[in-house]
């Protein structure tokens, strides 16, 4: 018997650290780690010790003989990975770099943001004796997209926050909630009080389609919709008209599938999650019976991961539909599948889509239709969205070998009253910090923030997470990303490239208190956290979220 990694895999790689036989791959030291959609356990090498099960922060590992029917495909998914990546002997324990053994007892670092990338960076720094870390977040709740982005019906994924809570007990870590950098404190003030500043502010904005009608009422960004049903204070007051029977989602990444699933899931099932009450109330009156997801390129290039797709096949009361023509293998895709360099996950994605197309519907009352090689060209309506015009695409190879979607003469109009645009996240500029507008990230070289003109490193300024590399990877991918950035910071400190801050630590604490007198610390967040869980208990829900600042502050003050 072997253990199997399942859908909730977060790529945190805690399991890799404890495996005695190095059977979990790719490891953070392997080049595929930052690109893979999940980790895999080699069934031939696994010795059934169970150490990985205990270490997994999101409970994504189960014994092979304990899998439910919907989880059985993960056995094949794991095996396929190792067929392409045979196990090689190697040293599991990589010695820490020499610069991590230096004396950092006087170093002070500010981290802007409180999502996974920020907390992973903080954990790396706190592990070094004596480093003082101050983390800043404009909201009154930490954890970023784990709280406001992960779908409410994926509670296992949110369990990763348990490992972040351990920082609450560390005296050299301070959390400052309700402090906005660029408003309450400036970038220059952070640098004046710290040896370094790490920006981990994520990617909170959306890319646009650039077509006519994009801003009609009834056309919304997926970011706003996800924030709305997750209780993000910025989006709690948004309204969505779900009176029509069809919704169209543009884009086919994991966010698109999350949104589609929430729109079609039985509200009674959602009532067992931490979905925002205002969203649940609207979803109970929803008339939506069909969600159409549009992907610009083919099945092999689909943005979603295989685990997310697998979950859709078992969504109660919903038919998953793929037109057999969309699952046909064209010459370009065949060439991709025949290439020995193509990842097993891509081949599995094509195989899964063809299987769904062959199965057809089961006669359920709701449908989730996945369409490929389809691009919207115009959104139409008199006063609000009434339809979207789409064009059929064909795949072509460029001279560089890239696969591009080229429009054909085949067009179609899809009637709908709701369009949700999920074509990618992008970062938002931070006042005083160079921002690469074309890429939607802070201008940086592997984590060192650089000037826009000559790309020269800016002393003491770093980036990690999505605002460093763009919106790619899953939660745990940020662990290695953060470790890489922190390594650069430590190298610079040891080399004497970071100047001592002109202001002392005590004056920094005074400045924060002066500029943000109602700042909330970890203890204050714990009160909010406990109150939300207490409110959920009588309703058999994990929590009932506060969605406005006043309610949260009332809890913190004890009102």
C-alpha positions as CSV (number, residue, x, y, z in Angstrom):
1,X,0.0,0.0,0.0
2,X,1.1,3.6,-0.7
3,X,-0.1,7.0,0.1
4,X,-1.7,9.3,-2.5
5,X,-1.7,13.1,-2.7
6,X,-5.2,14.5,-3.5
7,X,-6.9,17.6,-4.8
8,X,-6.2,19.8,-1.8
9,X,-2.4,19.7,-2.4
10,X,-1.1,23.2,-1.7
11,X,2.6,22.6,-2.8
12,X,3.7,23.6,0.7
13,X,6.3,20.7,0.6
14,X,6.1,20.1,4.3
15,X,5.7,16.4,3.4
16,X,8.9,16.5,1.4
17,X,10.9,17.5,4.5
18,X,9.7,14.5,6.6
19,X,9.7,11.8,4.0
20,X,12.5,9.3,5.0
21,X,12.9,7.8,1.5
22,X,12.6,10.9,-0.7
23,X,9.6,9.6,-2.6
24,X,7.6,12.9,-2.9
25,X,8.4,15.0,-5.9
26,X,9.0,17.5,-7.3
27,X,11.0,18.8,-4.3
28,X,11.6,22.5,-3.9
29,X,15.2,21.9,-5.2
30,X,14.0,20.5,-8.5
31,X,13.2,22.8,-11.4
32,X,9.7,21.4,-11.9
33,X,8.6,22.5,-8.5
34,X,7.5,26.0,-9.4
35,X,5.6,24.8,-12.4
36,X,3.9,21.7,-11.2
37,X,0.2,21.8,-10.3
38,X,0.6,19.4,-7.3
39,X,3.1,17.1,-5.6
40,X,3.2,13.3,-6.2
41,X,4.2,10.3,-4.2
42,X,6.0,7.5,-6.0
43,X,4.0,4.3,-5.2
44,X,7.1,2.1,-5.8
45,X,9.3,3.9,-3.3
46,X,6.7,4.8,-0.6
47,X,7.3,2.7,2.6
48,X,3.9,3.5,4.1
49,X,5.3,5.2,7.1
50,X,2.6,7.9,7.2
51,X,5.0,10.8,8.1
52,X,3.7,12.8,5.2
53,X,0.1,12.5,6.4
54,X,1.0,14.1,9.8
55,X,3.0,16.9,8.2
56,X,0.5,17.9,5.5
57,X,-1.1,21.2,6.5
58,X,-4.2,20.8,4.4
59,X,-5.0,17.0,5.0
60,X,-4.4,16.2,1.3
61,X,-2.8,12.8,1.7
62,X,-4.6,9.5,2.2
63,X,-3.7,5.8,2.1
64,X,-4.4,4.2,-1.2
65,X,-6.9,1.7,0.3
66,X,-8.9,4.5,2.0
67,X,-9.7,6.5,-1.1
68,X,-13.3,7.2,-2.0
69,X,-14.5,6.6,-5.6
70,X,-14.0,10.2,-6.7
71,X,-10.4,10.1,-5.4
72,X,-9.4,6.9,-7.3
73,X,-8.1,8.8,-10.4
74,X,-5.4,10.3,-8.3
75,X,-3.7,6.9,-8.1
76,X,-3.2,7.0,-11.9
77,X,-2.3,10.7,-11.8
78,X,0.5,10.0,-9.4
79,X,1.8,7.0,-11.3
80,X,1.8,8.9,-14.6
81,X,4.1,11.6,-13.1
82,X,6.7,9.0,-12.1
83,X,6.5,7.2,-15.4
84,X,7.7,10.5,-17.0
85,X,10.0,11.4,-14.1
86,X,11.7,8.2,-12.9
87,X,13.0,8.3,-9.3
88,X,16.6,9.2,-8.9
89,X,18.7,8.7,-5.9
90,X,19.8,11.9,-4.2
91,X,20.3,13.7,-1.0
92,X,17.0,14.8,0.6
93,X,18.5,17.1,3.2
94,X,20.1,20.1,1.5
95,X,22.5,22.0,3.9
96,X,21.5,25.6,4.7
97,X,23.5,28.2,2.8
98,X,26.4,29.7,4.8
99,X,24.8,33.2,4.9
100,X,22.0,31.8,7.0
101,X,24.5,31.1,9.7
102,X,25.5,34.7,10.2
103,X,24.5,37.0,13.1
104,X,21.2,38.7,12.3
105,X,20.4,39.7,15.9
106,X,20.1,43.4,15.0
107,X,18.2,43.1,11.7
108,X,14.7,44.6,11.3
109,X,12.4,43.7,8.4
110,X,9.0,45.0,7.4
111,X,6.7,42.8,5.4
112,X,3.8,44.4,3.5
113,X,0.9,42.0,3.0
114,X,-0.4,39.1,5.1
115,X,-1.2,36.3,2.6
116,X,0.7,33.0,2.3
117,X,3.8,34.6,0.6
118,X,4.1,37.2,3.5
119,X,3.7,34.6,6.2
120,X,6.2,32.2,4.6
121,X,8.7,35.0,4.3
122,X,8.1,35.9,8.0
123,X,8.6,32.2,9.0
124,X,11.9,32.1,7.2
125,X,13.1,35.2,9.0
126,X,11.8,34.4,12.4
127,X,13.7,31.1,12.3
128,X,16.9,33.2,12.5
129,X,17.5,34.2,16.1
130,X,17.0,37.8,16.9
131,X,15.4,39.1,13.7
132,X,12.5,41.5,14.3
133,X,9.7,41.3,11.8
134,X,6.7,43.7,11.5
135,X,3.9,42.7,9.1
136,X,1.4,45.2,7.7
137,X,-2.0,44.6,6.3
138,X,-4.6,47.2,5.3
139,X,-7.6,44.8,6.1
140,X,-8.5,43.8,9.7
141,X,-8.1,40.1,8.8
142,X,-4.9,38.3,7.7
143,X,-4.2,35.4,5.3
144,X,-5.0,37.1,2.0
145,X,-6.5,34.8,-0.6
146,X,-6.6,31.9,1.8
147,X,-9.5,33.8,3.5
148,X,-10.9,35.8,0.6
149,X,-10.0,33.8,-2.5
150,X,-10.1,30.1,-1.7
151,X,-13.6,28.7,-2.5
152,X,-15.8,28.2,0.6
153,X,-16.4,24.5,-0.3
154,X,-12.6,23.9,-0.1
155,X,-12.1,24.0,3.7
156,X,-9.1,21.7,3.7
157,X,-7.1,24.2,1.7
158,X,-7.7,26.9,4.3
159,X,-6.2,24.7,7.0
160,X,-2.8,26.0,5.9
161,X,-3.4,29.1,8.1
162,X,-2.9,26.8,11.2
163,X,0.9,26.8,10.5
164,X,0.9,30.7,10.2
165,X,-0.8,31.0,13.7
166,X,2.4,29.7,15.3
167,X,4.0,33.1,14.7
168,X,1.5,34.6,17.2
169,X,3.6,33.3,20.0
170,X,6.9,34.7,18.7
171,X,8.1,37.9,20.6
172,X,10.0,39.1,17.6
173,X,7.0,39.1,15.3
174,X,4.3,41.8,15.2
175,X,1.2,41.9,13.1
176,X,-0.3,45.3,12.3
177,X,-3.8,44.9,10.8
178,X,-5.7,48.0,9.5
179,X,-2.5,49.8,8.3
180,X,-2.3,50.8,4.6
181,X,1.1,51.4,3.2
182,X,1.0,54.5,1.1
183,X,-1.7,56.0,3.2
184,X,-1.0,55.5,6.9
185,X,2.7,54.9,6.4
186,X,4.9,55.6,3.4
187,X,7.4,53.3,1.7
188,X,10.2,55.7,2.7
189,X,9.2,55.6,6.4
190,X,9.3,51.8,6.3
191,X,12.9,51.9,5.0
192,X,13.9,54.6,7.5
193,X,13.0,52.2,10.4
194,X,14.1,48.8,8.9
195,X,17.0,47.2,7.2
196,X,14.7,45.8,4.5
197,X,11.1,45.8,3.3
198,X,9.5,42.8,1.6
199,X,6.4,43.5,-0.5
200,X,4.0,40.5,-0.6
201,X,0.8,42.3,-1.6
202,X,-0.4,39.8,-4.1
203,X,-2.4,40.6,-7.3
204,X,-5.7,42.1,-6.4
205,X,-6.8,43.5,-9.7
206,X,-8.0,41.9,-13.0
207,X,-6.9,41.9,-16.6
208,X,-9.4,43.3,-19.0
209,X,-10.8,41.7,-22.1
210,X,-10.6,44.8,-24.2
211,X,-13.9,44.3,-26.1
212,X,-17.0,46.4,-26.6
213,X,-19.6,46.0,-23.9
214,X,-17.2,44.9,-21.2
215,X,-18.5,47.5,-18.8
216,X,-22.2,46.9,-19.3
217,X,-24.3,46.1,-16.1
218,X,-24.2,42.3,-15.7
219,X,-20.6,42.1,-16.8
220,X,-18.3,41.7,-13.8
221,X,-14.8,40.6,-12.8
222,X,-14.3,37.2,-11.2
223,X,-12.2,38.9,-8.5
224,X,-15.1,41.0,-7.3
225,X,-17.5,38.0,-7.4
226,X,-15.1,35.8,-5.5
227,X,-14.5,38.5,-2.9
228,X,-18.3,39.0,-2.6
229,X,-19.1,35.4,-1.8
230,X,-16.1,35.1,0.5
231,X,-17.1,38.2,2.5
232,X,-14.2,40.5,1.5
233,X,-15.1,44.0,3.0
234,X,-14.3,45.7,-0.3
235,X,-16.9,43.7,-2.2
236,X,-19.6,42.9,0.4
237,X,-22.0,45.6,-0.9
238,X,-21.8,44.5,-4.5
239,X,-25.0,43.2,-6.2
240,X,-25.4,40.4,-8.8
241,X,-28.4,39.6,-10.8
242,X,-28.9,35.8,-10.9
243,X,-32.4,35.9,-12.3
244,X,-31.3,34.6,-15.8
245,X,-30.9,30.9,-16.5
246,X,-27.4,31.1,-18.1
247,X,-24.1,32.6,-16.9
248,X,-21.0,32.8,-19.1
249,X,-17.5,32.8,-17.6
250,X,-14.6,34.0,-19.7
251,X,-11.4,32.2,-18.9
252,X,-10.9,28.6,-17.7
253,X,-8.4,28.7,-14.9
254,X,-9.1,27.4,-11.4
255,X,-10.8,30.6,-10.4
256,X,-13.3,30.2,-13.3
257,X,-14.1,26.7,-12.2
258,X,-14.5,27.8,-8.6
259,X,-17.0,30.5,-9.7
260,X,-18.9,28.1,-11.9
261,X,-19.1,25.5,-9.1
262,X,-20.4,28.1,-6.6
263,X,-23.1,29.2,-9.0
264,X,-24.4,25.7,-9.5
265,X,-23.9,24.1,-6.1
266,X,-27.0,23.4,-4.0
267,X,-27.2,26.4,-1.5
268,X,-28.0,23.8,1.3
269,X,-24.5,22.4,0.7
270,X,-23.0,25.8,0.7
271,X,-24.7,26.5,4.0
272,X,-22.2,24.1,5.6
273,X,-19.3,26.3,4.5
274,X,-18.0,29.7,5.5
275,X,-19.6,31.5,2.5
276,X,-20.8,35.0,3.3
277,X,-24.4,35.2,4.4
278,X,-25.3,37.9,1.9
279,X,-24.1,35.7,-0.9
280,X,-25.9,32.6,0.3
281,X,-29.1,34.5,0.5
282,X,-28.8,35.6,-3.1
283,X,-27.7,32.2,-4.3
284,X,-30.8,30.6,-2.7
285,X,-33.0,32.7,-5.1
286,X,-30.8,32.1,-8.2
287,X,-32.4,30.9,-11.4
288,X,-29.1,29.9,-13.1
289,X,-29.3,26.4,-14.5
290,X,-26.4,26.5,-17.0
291,X,-22.9,27.9,-16.7
292,X,-20.7,28.1,-19.9
293,X,-17.0,28.4,-19.4
294,X,-15.0,29.8,-22.4
295,X,-11.4,28.9,-23.0
296,X,-9.4,30.8,-25.6
297,X,-7.1,27.9,-26.5
298,X,-7.5,24.1,-26.6
299,X,-7.8,21.4,-24.0
300,X,-4.1,20.9,-23.6
301,X,-3.6,24.6,-22.8
302,X,-6.6,24.9,-20.4
303,X,-5.7,27.0,-17.3
304,X,-7.4,24.7,-14.7
305,X,-5.6,21.9,-12.9
306,X,-6.5,18.3,-13.2
307,X,-7.7,18.0,-9.5
308,X,-10.2,20.9,-10.0
309,X,-11.5,19.3,-13.2
310,X,-11.8,15.9,-11.5
311,X,-13.9,17.4,-8.7
312,X,-16.4,18.8,-11.2
313,X,-17.3,15.3,-12.4
314,X,-18.9,14.5,-9.1
315,X,-20.8,17.8,-8.5
316,X,-24.2,16.7,-7.3
317,X,-27.1,17.5,-9.6
318,X,-24.9,19.0,-12.3
319,X,-23.9,17.6,-15.7
320,X,-20.4,18.3,-16.8
321,X,-20.5,18.7,-20.6
322,X,-17.8,18.9,-23.2
323,X,-18.7,18.8,-26.9
324,X,-16.8,15.9,-28.5
325,X,-15.6,18.2,-31.3
326,X,-13.9,20.4,-28.6
327,X,-12.1,17.3,-27.3
328,X,-10.8,16.2,-30.8
329,X,-7.0,16.2,-31.1
330,X,-5.8,18.6,-33.8
331,X,-2.3,18.3,-35.4
332,X,-0.9,21.0,-33.1
333,X,-2.2,19.3,-29.9
334,X,-1.1,15.9,-31.2
335,X,2.4,17.2,-31.7
336,X,2.4,18.4,-28.1
337,X,1.2,15.1,-26.8
338,X,3.9,13.2,-28.8
339,X,6.7,15.4,-27.4
340,X,8.7,13.7,-24.6
341,X,9.0,17.1,-22.9
342,X,5.3,17.5,-22.4
343,X,4.3,17.1,-18.8
344,X,2.2,14.1,-17.8
345,X,-0.4,16.6,-16.3
346,X,-1.0,18.0,-19.8
347,X,-1.6,14.5,-21.2
348,X,-3.9,13.7,-18.3
349,X,-5.8,16.9,-18.9
350,X,-6.5,15.9,-22.5
351,X,-7.4,12.4,-21.5
352,X,-9.8,13.6,-18.9
353,X,-11.6,16.0,-21.2
354,X,-12.1,13.3,-23.8
355,X,-13.5,11.0,-21.2
356,X,-16.0,13.7,-20.1
357,X,-17.0,14.3,-23.7
358,X,-17.5,10.5,-24.3
359,X,-19.6,10.2,-21.1
360,X,-22.1,12.9,-22.0
361,X,-24.7,14.2,-19.6
362,X,-26.8,12.3,-17.1
363,X,-29.9,14.3,-17.4
364,X,-29.3,16.5,-14.4
365,X,-31.2,19.7,-13.9
366,X,-28.1,21.9,-14.1
367,X,-25.2,22.0,-16.6
368,X,-21.6,23.1,-16.6
369,X,-20.4,23.4,-20.2
370,X,-16.7,23.7,-20.8
371,X,-15.9,25.1,-24.2
372,X,-12.4,25.5,-25.8
373,X,-11.0,27.4,-28.7
374,X,-13.6,30.1,-28.1
375,X,-13.1,33.9,-27.6
376,X,-15.6,36.6,-26.8
377,X,-15.5,39.5,-29.3
378,X,-18.4,41.7,-28.1
379,X,-20.8,41.9,-25.2
380,X,-24.2,43.3,-26.3
381,X,-27.3,44.6,-24.5
382,X,-29.5,47.7,-24.4
383,X,-29.3,48.6,-20.7
384,X,-27.4,45.5,-19.5
385,X,-25.9,42.3,-20.7
386,X,-28.1,40.3,-23.1
387,X,-25.7,38.3,-25.1
388,X,-22.0,37.7,-26.0
389,X,-20.6,37.2,-29.5
390,X,-17.9,34.6,-29.7
391,X,-15.4,33.4,-32.3
392,X,-14.1,29.9,-32.9
393,X,-10.3,29.8,-32.8
394,X,-7.7,27.4,-34.3
395,X,-4.3,26.6,-32.8
396,X,-1.1,27.5,-34.6
397,X,2.6,27.2,-33.7
398,X,4.7,30.3,-33.8
399,X,8.3,30.3,-35.0
400,X,9.4,30.1,-31.4
401,X,7.3,27.0,-30.8
402,X,4.6,28.8,-28.8
403,X,1.0,27.7,-29.2
404,X,-1.4,30.6,-30.1
405,X,-5.1,30.8,-30.7
406,X,-6.0,32.4,-34.1
407,X,-9.6,33.5,-34.8
408,X,-11.5,31.8,-37.7
409,X,-14.6,32.9,-39.6
410,X,-16.9,30.8,-37.4
411,X,-18.9,33.0,-35.0
412,X,-21.8,32.5,-32.7
413,X,-24.0,34.5,-30.2
414,X,-24.7,33.2,-26.7
415,X,-27.6,34.6,-24.9
416,X,-26.9,35.4,-21.2
417,X,-27.6,38.0,-18.6
418,X,-24.4,37.5,-16.5
419,X,-20.8,37.5,-17.6
420,X,-17.9,36.9,-15.2
421,X,-14.4,37.7,-16.5
422,X,-11.7,35.5,-15.2
423,X,-8.8,36.1,-17.5
424,X,-6.1,36.7,-15.0
425,X,-5.1,38.7,-11.9
426,X,-2.6,41.5,-12.0
427,X,-0.8,43.4,-9.2
428,X,-1.6,47.0,-8.1
429,X,1.2,49.6,-7.7
430,X,2.4,50.6,-4.2
431,X,3.2,54.3,-3.9
432,X,7.0,54.8,-4.0
433,X,7.8,51.3,-5.4
434,X,8.7,50.7,-9.1
435,X,5.9,48.9,-10.9
436,X,6.1,47.0,-14.2
437,X,2.8,47.9,-15.7
438,X,3.2,45.6,-18.7
439,X,3.6,42.5,-16.4
440,X,1.4,43.7,-13.6
441,X,4.1,43.1,-11.0
442,X,6.6,45.1,-8.9
443,X,9.7,45.6,-11.0
444,X,12.1,43.0,-9.7
445,X,14.9,40.6,-10.5
446,X,14.2,37.3,-8.9
447,X,12.9,39.1,-5.8
448,X,15.3,42.1,-5.6
449,X,13.2,45.2,-6.5
450,X,14.9,47.1,-9.3
451,X,14.5,50.5,-11.1
452,X,12.4,50.6,-14.2
453,X,14.9,52.3,-16.5
454,X,18.2,50.5,-15.9
455,X,17.0,47.6,-13.6
456,X,19.5,48.5,-10.9
457,X,18.7,46.9,-7.4
458,X,17.1,49.3,-4.9
459,X,18.8,48.9,-1.6
460,X,16.7,47.0,1.0
461,X,13.6,46.5,-1.1
462,X,12.3,43.0,-2.1
463,X,9.2,41.3,-3.4
464,X,7.7,37.8,-3.1
465,X,4.5,36.0,-4.1
466,X,2.3,37.0,-7.0
467,X,3.5,40.6,-7.0
468,X,6.9,39.2,-7.7
469,X,6.3,36.5,-10.3
470,X,2.7,37.1,-11.5
471,X,-0.4,35.0,-10.7
472,X,1.0,31.5,-10.9
473,X,1.2,28.4,-8.7
474,X,-0.8,27.4,-5.7
475,X,-0.6,28.4,-2.0
476,X,2.4,26.4,-1.1
477,X,4.3,27.6,-4.2
478,X,4.8,30.8,-2.3
479,X,6.9,28.9,0.3
480,X,9.8,28.4,-2.0
481,X,9.2,31.8,-3.6
482,X,9.5,33.5,-0.2
483,X,12.5,31.4,0.8
484,X,14.3,32.5,-2.4
485,X,13.6,36.1,-1.7
486,X,14.7,35.9,1.9
487,X,17.9,34.2,0.8
488,X,18.7,37.2,-1.4
489,X,17.9,39.6,1.5
490,X,20.2,37.6,3.8
491,X,23.0,37.5,1.3
492,X,22.8,41.3,0.9
493,X,22.8,41.8,4.7
494,X,25.9,39.6,5.2
495,X,27.6,41.4,2.3
496,X,27.0,44.8,4.0
497,X,24.7,45.9,1.1
498,X,21.9,46.9,3.5
499,X,22.3,50.2,5.4
500,X,21.5,50.4,9.1
501,X,18.1,52.2,9.4
502,X,18.5,55.8,10.7
503,X,15.5,55.4,13.0
504,X,15.3,53.0,15.9
505,X,12.8,50.2,16.7
506,X,11.1,52.2,19.5
507,X,10.4,55.2,17.3
508,X,8.9,52.8,14.7
509,X,6.4,51.5,17.2
510,X,5.5,55.0,18.2
511,X,5.0,56.0,14.5
512,X,2.7,53.1,13.9
513,X,0.6,53.9,16.9
514,X,0.4,57.6,15.9
515,X,-0.6,57.0,12.3
516,X,-3.0,54.1,12.9
517,X,-4.3,54.4,16.5
518,X,-6.9,51.6,16.0
519,X,-4.3,49.1,14.6
520,X,-5.3,45.5,15.4
521,X,-2.6,43.0,16.4
522,X,-2.6,39.2,16.5
523,X,-4.5,39.2,19.8
524,X,-7.2,41.4,18.2
525,X,-7.5,39.1,15.2
526,X,-7.8,36.1,17.5
527,X,-10.9,37.8,19.1
528,X,-12.4,38.3,15.6
529,X,-11.5,34.7,14.7
530,X,-13.1,33.3,17.8
531,X,-16.3,35.4,17.4
532,X,-16.7,34.2,13.8
533,X,-16.3,30.6,14.8
534,X,-18.7,31.0,17.8
535,X,-21.3,32.5,15.4
536,X,-21.0,29.5,13.1
537,X,-21.2,26.8,15.8
538,X,-25.1,26.9,16.3
539,X,-25.5,26.7,12.5
540,X,-23.0,23.9,12.1
541,X,-20.8,26.1,10.0
542,X,-17.0,26.6,10.4
543,X,-17.5,30.3,10.9
544,X,-19.8,33.2,10.0
545,X,-17.6,36.0,8.6
546,X,-17.8,39.6,9.6
547,X,-17.8,41.6,6.4
548,X,-17.5,45.2,7.6
549,X,-14.9,47.1,9.6
550,X,-17.3,48.4,12.3
551,X,-18.4,44.9,13.3
552,X,-14.8,43.7,13.6
553,X,-13.7,46.7,15.6
554,X,-16.7,46.2,18.0
555,X,-15.4,42.7,18.7
556,X,-11.8,43.9,19.2
557,X,-13.0,46.7,21.6
558,X,-15.3,44.3,23.4
559,X,-18.4,46.5,22.6
